[in-house]
Amino acid sequence: MGHRTNSTATIGVLLLVAAALSGCAQQGPAGPGSPTATTGAGGQPTATADAATPSTTTSATPRPTSTITPVPGVDDDAGNLPDSCTGLITAGKWDDAFAAAPLNDPSSVGDPAEVPQDALTPVLQPDGKSLYCIWRDPGADTTYLSIRVATVDSTKAYPHLESALQGYDCSLDGYGYRCQKVSENSRYPVTDGDTYYTRGDVGIHIRQSNVTTSGLLDDVIAHVF
């Protein structure tokens, strides 16, 4: 199976990289037949694909509130996680970049859906709300973009990411904590991007391969806060 690559594509994951690599953001509306991926306590997947649901959904458990020990520039406020992937991004804005690809296709997320563990996993709030979305053409070997937004323990998220994300470019932006890593794919001549953001009791993780975005993280932030 041939892989779809673009050797000139660069990953814009908006962090400390310039406008061309600035952030990973929102999604366009999902088309009919897109599956639903839900997670429960500890970020473990609990739901299966639902052909009638156009985007990922989340746990119905009310979003808990952390006992917050304020960290200047990090614990400024609380966000509001959308109920679906389409609520994470501006409709139509990212169709040319990634949002026209199948959303949460069972061949990409599994059936039942499996949410990959990441640096947010150790600091997720028990029974907290979590949303996982991946846009990926099943016929492509590496081209994809995923966004995970989850309720985290605000007293642990910032210090954990600060120590766990070695090799990332990180900074406080006045509202939250951003970390980004851009690297060459180990198998294909394309660029990969990995971006984390934590603010209050919300954590965001964006991963992308062979997908170029500019301002995506800021778009997601705008829909969450």
Disulfide bonds with the S-S distance in Angstrom:
Cys85-Cys133 2.04
Cys170-Cys179 2.10
